[in-house]
Amino acid sequence: AVKTLGAAVQSERHALGLSSELRTKCKDWLWTAFDTWSKVGWDEDCGGFVEQLNMDGSPDREADRRVRVQARQVFSFAKAIEMGWPEADTARAIVDRGIAYIDERLRHAEGGFIHRIDRRGNALDDRRDLYDHAFMILAGAAAYKATDNPTALKIAEDALGYIDAQLKDDTHGGWFESSEGELPRRANP
């Protein structure tokens, strides 16, 4: 009985201390956010997720796009599936499009993933950033868990492999900020 109770506490630890009313409000807010971003977050003309919304709620299609935002959107919609969002089929389609976009458009020719792109997917900054790669691991793992998409797992493995092979500082420990090795090294790596 203790093991069963312990497992139940672990699986619901996110809700401990929160009232039922507050949990419902939070869930409603998340469902609204998923609904909004599922409708306006994907750029149907050029592919990829928009970086931001305008003040009127319309997508800012022309804003430059950080690659980590592409990964964050994949992660978010993978979590929507896991959390039981009623539009799971929509979330699945978004995750699959996001994974395909990352795989086909955001890889760097020398390994890893580029840092920043324009609307059409052209590299504006092709350095390989460790923080971006961390989000690729997170997105790939979450997408694979939610959808069994083998490309998602490959993205996570490739990002981790790039970090280990190219960004690890074998001399002083830790990791480099990016492929450029800029200083100072910050907390994200």
ABEGO torsion letter per residue (X at the ends): XAAAAAAAAAAAAAABGBBAAAAAAAAAAAAAAAAAAAAAABBAAAEEBBABBBAAGBBBAABBBBAAAAAAAAAAAAAAAAAGBAAAAAAAAAAAAAAAAAAAAABBAAEEBBABBBAAGBBABABBBAAAAAAAAAAAAAAAAAAGBAAAAAAAAAAAAAAAAAABBAAAEEBBABAAGBOBBBAAX
